[in-house]
Amino acid sequence: MPKKTVSAIMSAIFFAVTMTGCGSQVAAPAATEVTEASGVEEGLPSGDVTLRVWGSEEDEELVKQISDSFIAAHKGEANITIVYEAHSEANCKDDILGDVLNAADVFTFADDQLMALVASGVLKEVENSTEIAGRNLEASVSAASLNGKLYAYPLTADNGYFLYYNKAYLSDSDVETMDGILQVAEAAGKQVFMEMTSGWYMYAFFGNTDMEIGLNDDGISTYCNWNAKYTNTKGVDVAQGMLDIAASPAFTANGEKNLASGAADDSYIAGVSGIWDETAIKDAWGDNYAAAKLPTYTVNGSQLQMSSYAGYKLVGVNSRSANAKWAALFADWMTNEENQTLRFNLRGQGPSNTAASASGAIGESKAIQALQQQAPYSSLQRVGGTYWDASSTFGTTISQHNPTGADLQTLLNDMVTGITGEESTGDAVAEETTTEEATTEETVAEETAETESKEE
């Protein structure tokens, strides 16, 4: 289940040839005379250059190697020192906007923070945007863009979910539909796992319909018409489809065991999760381990492809950096094919770089390939903080088989009212509107939308 990341961890880690104390520094040899042959770009300063980099605590060794290679590549152009500080990626936006002038030069962050960082002026349009966009997956470029302009460097493309299944029980054709999966599991006395109680996963049922959800123009509140009666696919049809799945004795939504533990004891033969479970699933199922896009499920007598939320890690450059050009060069280096491949090898994180994602061990990863199969049916998570409790309450009620027998339209109305903050009956098209009242400054000052994504 996606977990909310705790508050920022602010312990500075310094890299060098030898590590001392809590950290150390990496510095290139003293600067030498810069010539045209050195490859220094126009306007790129020589002399002493110090870059502060924020990233997750687990990235220490990875960024040390990336820093070493960057310094070596620019030996003689400048006396470069790179200081790495372990920092919460989920809280990056809040910490930067709280003290922009003392924020890092380069930082990694979750894609749903992009809007506020652009609105505040922290992020400026990437200069070599055509080159960067050309080497990354289209969806990751969209996540790093606003109004068609690229503001950050795509880093990973692995925060999403798909289907794991055990080939000892399920064939490739079985897993095309949820009905087929549940039928096999019922016959085998096994179970299928999906966290229907979480808004992160529950989006799978509504996301590929003509109903909509998203942020209003204020960047804070959420519009949603999942209770709609006027759309081609109606809210009650989706709710009934979910209820039918939950009614299967082979389905479990939020039991005592997660997917990895259920796979390990052979009680689960399929389940919905992300790349973070790949190692455990491979250990549990061995050669029978397989992964694929999410299945279809039955809605009002027809098969509907399940959707998913997708999240991306991005690298930003602080526009107020004293060494902004070097910072941009390092962000470019940090996210190139070689270093995204290194990130996969050391941290198991899936690359956004198209060449990296198709080669070597990454290309052989069944989880990475399943994510890419699911990508056409995925959406960026763009919802406000009110979404999570309201969607969880609805999902929990459905997963428990609607124990009070409440009218499904009423349950949907309650959820949408909780999400939007406005009473909704699902009747009026006018309810599906967005707000244009807040200014950019209000967006930056007031945005409190909660990130619900998997953080390692």
C-alpha positions as CSV (number, residue, x, y, z in Angstrom):
1,M,0.0,0.0,0.0
2,P,1.3,3.5,-0.7
3,K,2.6,5.1,2.4
4,K,2.8,8.8,3.4
5,T,6.4,9.8,3.8
6,V,7.4,11.1,7.3
7,S,8.9,14.6,7.9
8,A,12.2,15.6,6.3
9,I,15.4,14.0,7.3
10,M,18.0,16.7,7.4
11,S,21.4,15.2,7.9
12,A,24.1,16.5,5.6
13,I,26.2,13.8,3.9
14,F,29.4,14.9,2.3
15,F,31.2,12.8,-0.3
16,A,34.9,12.5,-0.9
17,V,37.6,10.0,-1.7
18,T,37.4,8.8,1.9
19,M,34.3,9.1,4.1
20,T,34.7,10.8,7.5
21,G,32.2,11.3,10.3
22,C,28.6,11.7,9.0
23,G,29.9,12.5,5.6
24,S,32.6,14.1,3.5
25,Q,33.2,16.1,0.3
26,V,34.1,15.2,-3.2
27,A,36.3,17.8,-4.9
28,A,38.0,17.8,-8.3
29,P,41.7,18.6,-8.6
30,A,42.5,22.3,-8.6
31,A,41.1,24.1,-11.7
32,T,43.4,24.3,-14.6
33,E,43.5,26.8,-17.4
34,V,40.3,26.6,-19.4
35,T,40.7,26.4,-23.2
36,E,38.3,25.8,-26.1
37,A,39.3,22.2,-26.1
38,S,38.1,21.7,-22.5
39,G,34.5,21.7,-23.7
40,V,33.3,24.4,-21.2
41,E,30.0,25.7,-22.5
42,E,29.6,29.4,-23.1
43,G,28.7,31.2,-19.8
44,L,29.7,28.2,-17.6
45,P,31.9,29.6,-14.9
46,S,35.3,28.1,-13.9
47,G,37.0,28.3,-10.5
48,D,35.4,27.0,-7.3
49,V,31.9,25.5,-7.8
50,T,29.9,24.0,-5.0
51,L,26.6,22.3,-5.6
52,R,24.2,21.1,-2.8
53,V,22.0,18.2,-3.8
54,W,18.9,17.0,-2.0
55,G,17.7,13.4,-2.4
56,S,16.5,10.4,-0.4
57,E,18.6,9.0,2.3
58,E,18.9,5.7,0.5
59,D,20.5,7.4,-2.5
60,E,23.8,8.2,-0.7
61,E,26.0,5.6,-2.5
62,L,24.3,6.1,-5.8
63,V,24.8,9.9,-5.8
64,K,28.3,9.5,-4.7
65,Q,29.1,7.5,-7.8
66,I,27.2,9.9,-10.0
67,S,29.1,12.8,-8.4
68,D,32.4,11.2,-8.9
69,S,31.8,10.6,-12.6
70,F,30.5,14.1,-13.1
71,I,33.6,15.6,-11.5
72,A,35.9,13.4,-13.5
73,A,34.1,14.3,-16.7
74,H,34.6,18.0,-16.0
75,K,38.1,17.8,-14.6
76,G,40.1,20.9,-15.4
77,E,37.0,23.0,-16.1
78,A,36.2,23.9,-12.5
79,N,37.1,23.0,-9.0
80,I,33.8,21.2,-8.3
81,T,32.5,20.2,-4.8
82,I,29.2,18.3,-4.5
83,V,27.5,18.2,-1.1
84,Y,24.7,15.7,-0.7
85,E,22.0,16.1,1.9
86,A,19.5,13.4,2.6
87,H,16.0,14.9,2.3
88,S,12.4,13.8,2.1
89,E,11.3,13.9,-1.6
90,A,7.7,14.0,-0.5
91,N,8.2,17.2,1.5
92,C,10.6,18.8,-0.9
93,K,8.2,21.5,-2.1
94,D,7.3,22.7,1.3
95,D,10.9,22.9,2.5
96,I,12.0,24.7,-0.6
97,L,9.2,27.2,-0.5
98,G,9.8,27.8,3.2
99,D,13.3,29.0,2.5
100,V,14.1,29.3,-1.2
101,L,17.5,31.0,-0.7
102,N,18.8,28.3,1.5
103,A,17.4,25.4,-0.5
104,A,19.6,23.0,-2.5
105,D,20.8,23.7,-6.0
106,V,19.6,20.4,-7.3
107,F,16.8,18.3,-5.8
108,T,14.7,15.2,-6.5
109,F,10.9,15.5,-5.9
110,A,7.6,13.8,-6.6
111,D,5.9,15.0,-9.8
112,D,2.7,16.3,-8.0
113,Q,4.8,19.1,-6.5
114,L,5.7,20.6,-9.9
115,M,2.8,23.1,-10.2
116,A,3.7,24.9,-7.0
117,L,7.5,24.9,-7.7
118,V,6.8,26.4,-11.1
119,A,4.3,29.0,-9.8
120,S,6.8,30.1,-7.2
121,G,9.5,30.6,-9.7
122,V,11.8,28.0,-8.2
123,L,11.7,26.0,-11.4
124,K,12.4,27.7,-14.8
125,E,11.9,26.1,-18.2
126,V,14.7,23.6,-19.0
127,E,16.9,25.1,-21.7
128,N,17.7,21.9,-23.6
129,S,14.1,20.7,-23.3
130,T,13.9,19.1,-26.7
131,E,16.9,16.9,-26.0
132,I,15.6,15.9,-22.6
133,A,12.1,15.2,-23.8
134,G,13.5,13.1,-26.7
135,R,15.3,10.7,-24.5
136,N,12.5,10.0,-22.0
137,L,9.2,8.3,-21.9
138,E,6.3,10.5,-23.1
139,A,4.4,10.1,-19.8
140,S,7.4,11.1,-17.7
141,V,7.9,14.2,-19.9
142,S,4.3,15.2,-19.3
143,A,4.8,14.8,-15.6
144,A,7.7,17.2,-15.7
145,S,5.8,19.7,-17.9
146,L,3.3,22.4,-17.4
147,N,1.4,24.1,-20.2
148,G,3.6,22.3,-22.7
149,K,6.9,23.5,-21.2
150,L,9.4,21.2,-19.6
151,Y,10.5,22.4,-16.1
152,A,12.3,19.4,-14.6
153,Y,14.4,16.4,-15.6
154,P,12.5,13.0,-15.6
155,L,14.3,10.5,-13.3
156,T,12.1,7.5,-12.7
157,A,8.9,6.0,-14.1
158,D,8.1,3.2,-11.7
159,N,5.6,4.6,-9.2
160,G,2.5,2.8,-10.5
161,Y,0.8,-0.6,-10.2
162,F,-0.1,-3.6,-12.3
163,L,-0.9,-7.3,-11.9
164,Y,1.4,-9.9,-10.5
165,Y,0.3,-13.5,-11.1
166,N,1.5,-17.1,-10.5
167,K,1.8,-19.1,-13.7
168,A,1.4,-22.3,-11.8
169,Y,-2.3,-21.5,-11.6
170,L,-3.1,-18.8,-14.1
171,S,-2.5,-18.6,-17.9
172,D,-1.9,-15.5,-19.9
173,S,-5.5,-15.6,-21.1
174,D,-6.9,-16.1,-17.6
175,V,-5.4,-12.8,-16.4
176,E,-6.9,-10.7,-19.2
177,T,-10.1,-10.3,-17.1
178,M,-10.8,-10.1,-13.4
179,D,-13.6,-12.6,-13.8
180,G,-11.1,-15.1,-15.2
181,I,-8.7,-14.6,-12.4
182,L,-11.3,-14.9,-9.7
183,Q,-12.8,-18.0,-11.3
184,V,-9.4,-19.8,-11.3
185,A,-8.7,-18.7,-7.7
186,E,-12.1,-19.9,-6.5
187,A,-11.6,-23.3,-8.0
188,A,-8.1,-23.6,-6.5
189,G,-9.2,-22.3,-3.1
190,K,-6.8,-19.4,-3.4
191,Q,-7.1,-15.6,-3.2
192,V,-6.5,-12.5,-5.3
193,F,-5.3,-9.3,-3.5
194,M,-6.0,-5.7,-4.3
195,E,-6.3,-2.8,-1.8
196,M,-9.7,-1.5,-2.8
197,T,-9.8,0.4,0.5
198,S,-7.1,2.8,-0.7
199,G,-7.9,5.8,-3.0
200,W,-4.5,5.2,-4.8
201,Y,-5.7,1.8,-6.0
202,M,-9.4,2.5,-6.1
203,Y,-8.8,4.9,-9.0
204,A,-8.4,1.8,-11.1
205,F,-12.1,1.3,-11.3
206,F,-13.1,4.9,-12.2
207,G,-10.1,6.1,-14.2
208,N,-10.9,4.7,-17.6
209,T,-14.5,5.9,-17.7
210,D,-15.9,9.2,-19.1
211,M,-16.3,10.3,-15.5
212,E,-13.6,12.7,-14.3
213,I,-11.5,13.8,-11.3
214,G,-8.8,16.4,-10.9
215,L,-7.6,19.6,-9.3
216,N,-9.5,22.8,-9.7
217,D,-7.6,25.8,-11.0
218,D,-6.8,26.8,-7.4
219,G,-4.5,23.8,-7.2
220,I,-6.0,22.8,-3.9
221,S,-9.6,21.6,-4.2
222,T,-10.8,18.7,-6.3
223,Y,-13.6,18.3,-8.8
224,C,-15.1,14.9,-9.2
225,N,-18.3,13.4,-10.8
226,W,-17.8,9.7,-9.9
227,N,-21.5,9.7,-8.9
228,A,-22.7,10.9,-12.3
229,K,-26.0,9.7,-13.7
230,Y,-25.5,11.4,-17.1
231,T,-22.2,9.9,-18.3
232,N,-22.0,6.9,-20.6
233,T,-20.6,4.8,-17.7
234,K,-22.5,5.7,-14.6
235,G,-21.2,5.8,-11.1
236,V,-23.6,3.1,-9.9
237,D,-22.4,0.8,-12.7
238,V,-18.8,1.1,-11.5
239,A,-19.9,0.7,-7.8
240,Q,-21.8,-2.5,-8.7
241,G,-18.8,-3.8,-10.6
242,M,-16.6,-3.3,-7.6
243,L,-19.2,-4.9,-5.3
244,D,-19.4,-8.0,-7.6
245,I,-15.6,-8.4,-7.4
246,A,-15.6,-7.9,-3.6
247,A,-18.4,-10.6,-3.3
248,S,-16.1,-13.3,-4.7
249,P,-14.8,-15.6,-1.9
250,A,-11.4,-15.5,-3.7
251,F,-11.1,-11.7,-3.4
252,T,-9.3,-9.9,-0.5
253,A,-9.0,-6.2,-0.3
254,N,-7.1,-5.4,2.9
255,G,-6.5,-8.5,5.0
256,E,-3.7,-9.1,7.5
257,K,-1.3,-10.1,4.7
258,N,0.1,-7.9,2.0
259,L,0.7,-9.3,-1.5
260,A,4.3,-10.4,-0.8
261,S,3.5,-12.4,2.4
262,G,0.4,-14.0,0.7
263,A,2.6,-15.0,-2.2
264,A,5.2,-16.4,0.1
265,D,2.7,-18.8,1.8
266,D,0.9,-19.7,-1.5
267,S,-2.4,-18.3,-0.4
268,Y,-2.4,-15.5,-3.0
269,I,-2.0,-16.5,-6.7
270,A,-2.4,-12.9,-8.1
271,G,-2.5,-9.4,-6.8
272,V,-2.1,-5.7,-7.7
273,S,1.0,-3.9,-6.5
274,G,4.1,-2.1,-7.8
275,I,7.8,-2.7,-8.6
276,W,8.7,-2.5,-5.0
277,D,7.3,-6.0,-4.5
278,E,9.1,-7.6,-7.5
279,T,12.0,-9.2,-5.5
280,A,9.7,-10.7,-2.9
281,I,7.3,-12.0,-5.6
282,K,10.2,-13.6,-7.6
283,D,11.5,-15.2,-4.4
284,A,8.0,-16.6,-3.6
285,W,7.0,-17.9,-7.1
286,G,10.3,-18.5,-8.8
287,D,10.0,-19.5,-12.4
288,N,6.2,-19.1,-12.2
289,Y,6.5,-15.4,-11.5
290,A,4.7,-13.2,-14.1
291,A,3.4,-9.7,-14.4
292,A,1.1,-7.9,-16.8
293,K,-1.1,-4.8,-17.2
294,L,-4.2,-4.7,-15.0
295,P,-7.1,-6.8,-16.2
296,T,-10.5,-5.7,-17.5
297,Y,-13.5,-6.0,-15.2
298,T,-17.3,-6.3,-15.8
299,V,-19.3,-3.0,-15.8
300,N,-22.9,-3.2,-16.7
301,G,-22.3,-6.3,-18.8
302,S,-19.3,-5.1,-20.6
303,Q,-15.5,-5.4,-20.1
304,L,-13.8,-2.2,-19.0
305,Q,-10.0,-1.9,-18.8
306,M,-8.8,-1.0,-15.3
307,S,-6.8,2.2,-15.0
308,S,-4.1,3.3,-12.6
309,Y,-2.3,6.2,-11.1
310,A,1.3,6.7,-12.1
311,G,3.9,8.7,-10.3
312,Y,7.3,10.0,-11.4
313,K,10.4,11.2,-9.6
314,L,11.9,14.4,-11.1
315,V,15.1,16.4,-10.7
316,G,14.7,20.1,-10.3
317,V,17.2,23.0,-10.5
318,N,16.8,25.9,-8.2
319,S,16.6,29.0,-10.3
320,R,18.1,31.0,-7.5
321,S,21.2,28.8,-7.4
322,A,24.5,30.7,-7.4
323,N,25.7,28.1,-9.8
324,A,22.6,27.5,-11.8
325,K,24.3,26.5,-15.1
326,W,26.5,23.9,-13.4
327,A,23.4,22.7,-11.4
328,A,21.5,22.3,-14.7
329,L,24.5,20.4,-16.2
330,F,24.6,18.1,-13.1
331,A,20.8,17.5,-13.3
332,D,21.2,16.5,-16.9
333,W,24.1,14.2,-16.0
334,M,22.2,12.7,-13.1
335,T,19.3,11.7,-15.3
336,N,21.1,10.4,-18.4
337,E,20.9,6.8,-19.7
338,E,24.0,5.6,-17.9
339,N,23.0,7.0,-14.5
340,Q,19.4,5.9,-14.7
341,T,20.7,2.4,-15.4
342,L,23.0,2.7,-12.4
343,R,20.0,3.8,-10.3
344,F,18.2,0.6,-11.4
345,N,21.2,-1.6,-10.5
346,L,21.8,0.0,-7.1
347,R,18.2,1.0,-6.1
348,G,15.9,-1.1,-8.2
349,Q,14.1,2.0,-9.5
350,G,12.7,2.0,-13.0
351,P,14.1,4.5,-15.5
352,S,12.2,7.1,-17.4
353,N,15.0,7.1,-20.1
354,T,13.7,5.1,-23.1
355,A,17.0,3.5,-24.0
356,A,17.7,2.5,-20.4
357,S,14.3,1.0,-19.9
358,A,14.7,-1.3,-23.0
359,S,18.1,-2.7,-22.3
360,G,19.9,-5.2,-20.1
361,A,18.4,-6.3,-16.8
362,I,15.8,-3.5,-17.0
363,G,14.5,-4.7,-20.3
364,E,14.2,-8.2,-18.8
365,S,12.3,-7.0,-15.7
366,K,8.8,-8.3,-15.9
367,A,7.6,-5.6,-13.5
368,I,9.1,-2.8,-15.7
369,Q,7.5,-4.3,-18.8
370,A,4.1,-4.6,-17.0
371,L,4.3,-1.0,-16.0
372,Q,4.9,0.0,-19.6
373,Q,2.0,-2.2,-20.8
374,Q,-0.2,-0.3,-18.2
375,A,1.1,3.1,-19.2
376,P,-1.6,3.8,-21.8
377,Y,-4.2,3.3,-19.2
378,S,-2.4,5.4,-16.5
379,S,-3.0,9.0,-15.3
380,L,-1.0,11.4,-13.2
381,Q,-2.3,11.7,-9.6
382,R,-3.7,15.2,-9.4
383,V,-6.1,15.4,-6.4
384,G,-6.4,17.5,-3.3
385,G,-6.1,16.2,0.3
386,T,-9.9,15.7,0.7
387,Y,-9.8,12.9,-1.8
388,W,-8.1,10.3,0.4
389,D,-10.4,9.9,3.4
390,A,-13.6,10.1,1.3
391,S,-12.4,7.5,-1.3
392,S,-11.1,5.2,1.4
393,T,-14.4,5.3,3.2
394,F,-16.3,4.4,0.0
395,G,-13.8,1.7,-0.9
396,T,-13.9,0.1,2.5
397,T,-17.7,0.0,2.5
398,I,-17.6,-1.8,-0.9
399,S,-14.8,-4.2,0.1
400,Q,-16.9,-5.2,3.1
401,H,-19.8,-6.0,0.8
402,N,-21.8,-2.9,1.7
403,P,-22.8,-4.3,5.1
404,T,-25.7,-1.9,5.8
405,G,-27.2,-2.4,2.4
406,A,-27.0,1.3,1.7
407,D,-28.1,2.6,-1.7
408,L,-25.1,2.7,-4.0
409,Q,-26.0,6.1,-5.4
410,T,-26.2,7.5,-1.8
411,L,-22.7,6.0,-1.1
412,L,-21.3,7.6,-4.3
413,N,-23.0,11.0,-3.5
414,D,-21.4,10.9,0.0
415,M,-18.0,10.2,-1.4
416,V,-18.2,12.9,-4.1
417,T,-19.5,15.5,-1.5
418,G,-16.5,14.6,0.7
419,I,-14.0,14.9,-2.1
420,T,-15.4,18.2,-3.6
421,G,-16.6,19.9,-0.4
422,E,-19.9,20.6,-2.2
423,E,-23.2,18.6,-1.9
424,S,-23.6,16.4,-5.0
425,T,-26.4,14.2,-6.2
426,G,-24.8,13.2,-9.5
427,D,-27.6,14.8,-11.6
428,A,-26.3,18.1,-12.9
429,V,-23.6,18.4,-15.5
430,A,-22.8,21.8,-14.0
431,E,-21.4,20.0,-10.9
432,E,-18.4,19.0,-13.1
433,T,-16.8,22.5,-13.1
434,T,-13.5,23.9,-12.1
435,T,-12.7,27.0,-10.1
436,E,-10.8,30.0,-11.3
437,E,-10.9,32.1,-8.2
438,A,-7.5,31.5,-6.7
439,T,-4.4,33.4,-7.9
440,T,-1.0,31.8,-8.4
441,E,0.2,33.3,-5.2
442,E,-2.7,31.6,-3.3
443,T,-1.8,28.3,-4.9
444,V,1.7,28.5,-3.6
445,A,0.7,29.7,-0.1
446,E,-2.3,27.4,0.4
447,E,-1.6,24.2,-1.4
448,T,-1.8,21.4,1.1
449,A,-2.8,18.5,-1.1
450,E,-1.6,15.2,0.4
451,T,0.8,12.9,-1.6
452,E,-0.4,9.3,-1.5
453,S,2.3,7.3,-3.3
454,K,4.8,4.7,-2.7
455,E,8.0,5.9,-1.3
456,E,10.9,3.6,-0.8
